[in-house]
Amino acid sequence: MKEHKLMRSAILLFWTLFWGLSVMDKIIPDVQHLWVGKDFFALFVKFFASLGLQDPLYATIALAGVSGLEALNFTMYGAALWALMQGNGAKSEAWFFRGIFTSMGLFSLFSIADQVFGDRFQLLEHGLFWVVLLCSWILFKFFASETERTLSLGATKWALVTGLCLTLAATWSIRNFSQSTFDAGTKPVLGEEVVNGIWKFDFPFLADKVVWERTVNAFVEDHPELEVTYIYTGPSELNSKKKTHLLLYVFTQAKSTY
Protein backbone atom coordinates (compact mmCIF):
# COMPACT_ATOMS: atom_id res chain seq x y z
CA MET A 1 0.00 0.00 0.00
CA LYS A 2 1.28 3.49 -0.85
CA GLU A 3 2.31 5.67 2.07
CA HIS A 4 -0.17 8.46 1.40
CA LYS A 5 -3.08 6.00 1.27
CA LEU A 6 -1.88 4.26 4.42
CA MET A 7 -1.79 7.54 6.38
CA ARG A 8 -5.20 8.58 5.08
CA SER A 9 -6.62 5.20 6.05
CA ALA A 10 -5.20 5.55 9.56
CA ILE A 11 -6.85 8.96 10.00
CA LEU A 12 -10.20 7.70 8.74
CA LEU A 13 -10.04 4.52 10.80
CA PHE A 14 -9.37 6.47 13.98
CA TRP A 15 -12.34 8.80 13.59
CA THR A 16 -14.62 5.99 12.44
CA LEU A 17 -13.81 4.01 15.58
CA PHE A 18 -13.98 7.16 17.73
CA TRP A 19 -17.54 7.99 16.75
CA GLY A 20 -18.65 4.37 16.48
CA LEU A 21 -17.57 3.63 20.05
CA SER A 22 -19.08 6.92 21.21
CA VAL A 23 -22.46 5.86 19.81
CA MET A 24 -22.04 2.44 21.44
CA ASP A 25 -21.39 4.20 24.75
CA LYS A 26 -24.84 5.79 24.45
CA ILE A 27 -26.45 2.43 23.69
CA ILE A 28 -24.61 0.53 26.46
CA PRO A 29 -24.49 2.86 29.47
CA ASP A 30 -22.88 2.13 32.81
CA VAL A 31 -20.49 -0.74 33.60
CA GLN A 32 -21.02 -4.02 31.77
CA HIS A 33 -18.89 -7.12 31.26
CA LEU A 34 -15.85 -6.07 29.21
CA TRP A 35 -17.28 -2.57 28.87
CA VAL A 36 -17.01 0.43 31.19
CA GLY A 37 -19.53 2.90 29.85
CA LYS A 38 -20.73 6.24 31.15
CA ASP A 39 -24.28 7.09 32.20
CA PHE A 40 -24.78 10.13 29.96
CA PHE A 41 -28.49 10.35 30.77
CA ALA A 42 -27.76 10.87 34.47
CA LEU A 43 -25.09 13.41 33.51
CA PHE A 44 -27.50 15.34 31.27
CA VAL A 45 -30.19 15.26 33.96
CA LYS A 46 -27.69 16.76 36.40
CA PHE A 47 -26.69 19.48 33.93
CA PHE A 48 -30.25 20.58 33.18
CA ALA A 49 -31.20 20.36 36.86
CA SER A 50 -28.42 22.86 37.60
CA LEU A 51 -30.33 25.31 35.37
CA GLY A 52 -33.58 24.65 37.21
CA LEU A 53 -34.96 22.34 34.50
CA GLN A 54 -35.93 19.30 36.58
CA ASP A 55 -38.03 17.54 33.93
CA PRO A 56 -35.97 14.60 32.49
CA LEU A 57 -37.59 15.29 29.13
CA TYR A 58 -35.00 18.01 28.48
CA ALA A 59 -32.14 15.57 29.08
CA THR A 60 -33.83 12.94 26.91
CA ILE A 61 -34.23 15.29 23.96
CA ALA A 62 -30.68 16.64 24.29
CA LEU A 63 -29.12 13.19 24.56
CA ALA A 64 -31.16 11.89 21.63
CA GLY A 65 -30.03 14.84 19.50
CA VAL A 66 -26.36 14.36 20.42
CA SER A 67 -26.58 10.62 19.76
CA GLY A 68 -28.13 11.27 16.36
CA LEU A 69 -25.34 13.67 15.38
CA GLU A 70 -22.69 11.23 16.55
CA ALA A 71 -24.31 8.44 14.54
CA LEU A 72 -24.29 10.75 11.52
CA ASN A 73 -20.59 11.43 12.04
CA PHE A 74 -19.86 7.71 12.28
CA THR A 75 -21.72 7.10 9.01
CA MET A 76 -19.79 9.82 7.19
CA TYR A 77 -16.37 8.63 8.33
CA GLY A 78 -17.32 5.05 7.53
CA ALA A 79 -18.38 6.10 4.03
CA ALA A 80 -15.09 7.98 3.56
CA LEU A 81 -13.08 4.95 4.68
CA TRP A 82 -15.03 2.64 2.38
CA ALA A 83 -14.56 4.96 -0.59
CA LEU A 84 -10.82 5.12 0.08
CA MET A 85 -10.58 1.33 0.23
CA GLN A 86 -12.36 1.23 -3.13
CA GLY A 87 -9.72 3.55 -4.58
CA ASN A 88 -12.01 6.58 -4.96
CA GLY A 89 -9.88 9.30 -3.31
CA ALA A 90 -12.09 12.20 -4.42
CA LYS A 91 -15.25 10.67 -2.98
CA SER A 92 -13.42 9.73 0.21
CA GLU A 93 -12.21 13.32 0.63
CA ALA A 94 -15.72 14.66 0.09
CA TRP A 95 -17.21 12.40 2.78
CA PHE A 96 -14.33 13.11 5.14
CA PHE A 97 -14.86 16.87 4.78
CA ARG A 98 -18.55 16.43 5.61
CA GLY A 99 -17.63 14.38 8.66
CA ILE A 100 -14.98 16.86 9.81
CA PHE A 101 -17.27 19.86 9.35
CA THR A 102 -20.14 18.17 11.19
CA SER A 103 -17.82 17.04 13.99
CA MET A 104 -16.41 20.54 14.44
CA GLY A 105 -19.95 21.86 14.63
CA LEU A 106 -20.85 19.26 17.24
CA PHE A 107 -17.81 20.07 19.39
CA SER A 108 -18.68 23.75 19.05
CA LEU A 109 -22.12 22.97 20.50
CA PHE A 110 -20.45 20.97 23.26
CA SER A 111 -18.22 23.94 24.08
CA ILE A 112 -21.21 26.28 24.27
CA ALA A 113 -22.99 23.80 26.55
CA ASP A 114 -19.88 23.60 28.75
CA GLN A 115 -20.00 27.37 29.18
CA VAL A 116 -23.70 27.32 30.00
CA PHE A 117 -23.39 24.45 32.50
CA GLY A 118 -20.13 25.76 33.96
CA ASP A 119 -18.05 22.64 33.17
CA ARG A 120 -14.62 24.16 32.49
CA PHE A 121 -12.79 20.82 32.38
CA GLN A 122 -15.00 19.52 29.57
CA LEU A 123 -14.62 22.86 27.82
CA LEU A 124 -10.86 22.31 27.59
CA GLU A 125 -11.34 18.76 26.34
CA HIS A 126 -13.86 19.70 23.66
CA GLY A 127 -11.72 22.65 22.56
CA LEU A 128 -8.75 20.33 22.08
CA PHE A 129 -10.86 17.95 20.03
CA TRP A 130 -11.92 20.85 17.80
CA VAL A 131 -8.25 21.66 17.12
CA VAL A 132 -7.42 17.97 16.52
CA LEU A 133 -10.21 17.76 13.95
CA LEU A 134 -8.78 20.76 12.11
CA CYS A 135 -5.30 19.18 12.16
CA SER A 136 -6.75 15.92 10.87
CA TRP A 137 -8.22 17.70 7.86
CA ILE A 138 -4.94 19.50 7.13
CA LEU A 139 -2.97 16.25 7.33
CA PHE A 140 -5.55 14.44 5.21
CA LYS A 141 -5.11 17.07 2.51
CA PHE A 142 -1.31 16.91 2.90
CA PHE A 143 -1.32 13.18 2.15
CA ALA A 144 -3.53 13.69 -0.88
CA SER A 145 -0.57 13.95 -3.28
CA GLU A 146 -0.13 10.82 -5.34
CA THR A 147 3.34 9.34 -4.92
CA GLU A 148 4.79 6.11 -6.19
CA ARG A 149 6.58 5.37 -2.94
CA THR A 150 5.21 2.27 -1.24
CA LEU A 151 5.58 1.06 2.31
CA SER A 152 8.28 -1.59 2.62
CA LEU A 153 8.86 -3.56 5.80
CA GLY A 154 12.54 -4.02 5.04
CA ALA A 155 14.61 -3.04 8.07
CA THR A 156 11.52 -2.66 10.24
CA LYS A 157 10.82 -6.40 10.38
CA TRP A 158 12.97 -6.87 13.49
CA ALA A 159 11.13 -3.99 15.18
CA LEU A 160 7.85 -5.71 14.33
CA VAL A 161 9.08 -9.02 15.74
CA THR A 162 10.26 -7.32 18.95
CA GLY A 163 6.97 -5.45 19.27
CA LEU A 164 5.03 -8.69 18.76
CA CYS A 165 7.03 -10.44 21.49
CA LEU A 166 6.48 -7.56 23.91
CA THR A 167 2.77 -7.52 23.06
CA LEU A 168 2.44 -11.25 23.77
CA ALA A 169 4.30 -10.84 27.07
CA ALA A 170 2.06 -7.93 28.12
CA THR A 171 -1.06 -9.85 27.07
CA TRP A 172 -0.03 -12.87 29.14
CA SER A 173 0.68 -10.68 32.16
CA ILE A 174 -2.65 -8.82 31.89
CA ARG A 175 -4.57 -12.05 31.37
CA ASN A 176 -2.90 -13.67 34.37
CA PHE A 177 -3.75 -10.64 36.52
CA SER A 178 -7.37 -10.46 35.35
CA GLN A 179 -8.05 -14.12 36.10
CA SER A 180 -7.38 -13.53 39.77
CA THR A 181 -9.00 -10.09 40.13
CA PHE A 182 -11.86 -9.63 37.64
CA ASP A 183 -14.32 -11.87 39.49
CA ALA A 184 -13.87 -9.72 42.60
CA GLY A 185 -15.68 -6.93 40.76
CA THR A 186 -19.01 -8.80 40.97
CA LYS A 187 -18.96 -10.34 44.45
CA PRO A 188 -20.19 -8.73 47.70
CA VAL A 189 -17.44 -7.04 49.67
CA LEU A 190 -16.65 -8.12 53.23
CA GLY A 191 -16.64 -5.29 55.73
CA GLU A 192 -14.29 -4.46 58.56
CA GLU A 193 -15.48 -2.85 61.80
CA VAL A 194 -13.05 0.06 62.15
CA VAL A 195 -14.89 1.76 65.02
CA ASN A 196 -17.60 0.42 67.28
CA GLY A 197 -20.71 0.34 65.09
CA ILE A 198 -18.95 1.65 61.96
CA TRP A 199 -18.05 -0.80 59.21
CA LYS A 200 -15.70 -0.05 56.32
CA PHE A 201 -16.04 -1.68 52.88
CA ASP A 202 -13.11 -1.38 50.49
CA PHE A 203 -14.52 -1.94 47.00
CA PRO A 204 -12.31 -3.47 44.31
CA PHE A 205 -11.52 -2.13 40.85
CA LEU A 206 -14.59 -1.79 38.56
CA ALA A 207 -17.10 -2.59 41.30
CA ASP A 208 -20.40 -1.00 40.25
CA LYS A 209 -23.77 -0.21 41.81
CA VAL A 210 -24.81 -3.89 41.58
CA VAL A 211 -21.87 -4.85 43.81
CA TRP A 212 -22.83 -1.98 46.12
CA GLU A 213 -26.37 -3.37 46.49
CA ARG A 214 -25.15 -6.95 46.94
CA THR A 215 -22.70 -5.82 49.61
CA VAL A 216 -25.32 -3.98 51.67
CA ASN A 217 -27.83 -6.83 51.32
CA ALA A 218 -25.23 -9.42 52.32
CA PHE A 219 -24.22 -7.33 55.33
CA VAL A 220 -27.83 -7.04 56.51
CA GLU A 221 -28.33 -10.80 56.17
CA ASP A 222 -25.08 -11.62 57.99
CA HIS A 223 -25.81 -9.23 60.86
CA PRO A 224 -29.50 -9.52 61.74
CA GLU A 225 -28.74 -8.11 65.21
CA LEU A 226 -27.68 -4.76 63.72
CA GLU A 227 -29.71 -1.93 62.22
CA VAL A 228 -28.20 0.20 59.48
CA THR A 229 -28.68 3.86 60.38
CA TYR A 230 -26.50 5.63 57.81
CA ILE A 231 -24.41 4.86 54.72
CA TYR A 232 -21.52 7.10 53.74
CA THR A 233 -19.15 6.97 50.77
CA GLY A 234 -15.62 8.21 51.33
CA PRO A 235 -14.58 11.49 49.68
CA SER A 236 -12.21 11.47 46.70
CA GLU A 237 -9.25 12.22 48.98
CA LEU A 238 -9.67 8.80 50.60
CA ASN A 239 -10.09 6.91 47.33
CA SER A 240 -6.63 5.69 46.41
CA LYS A 241 -7.66 4.56 42.93
CA LYS A 242 -9.56 7.67 41.90
CA LYS A 243 -13.05 7.15 40.44
CA THR A 244 -12.54 3.41 39.89
CA HIS A 245 -12.31 2.83 43.63
CA LEU A 246 -14.85 3.31 46.39
CA LEU A 247 -14.78 3.34 50.17
CA LEU A 248 -18.14 2.66 51.80
CA TYR A 249 -18.89 3.23 55.48
CA VAL A 250 -21.97 1.72 57.10
CA PHE A 251 -23.10 3.08 60.46
CA THR A 252 -25.02 0.63 62.60
CA GLN A 253 -26.60 0.23 66.01
CA ALA A 254 -27.96 -2.73 67.91
CA LYS A 255 -31.60 -3.45 67.20
CA SER A 256 -34.00 -2.63 69.96
CA THR A 257 -35.41 -5.65 71.78
CA TYR A 258 -38.75 -3.95 72.35
Summary of the structure (lengths in Angstrom):
residues: 258
radius of gyration: 25.1
end to end distance: 82.2
largest distance: 90.4
contacts: 655
relative contact order: 0.08
helix: 66%
strand: 13%
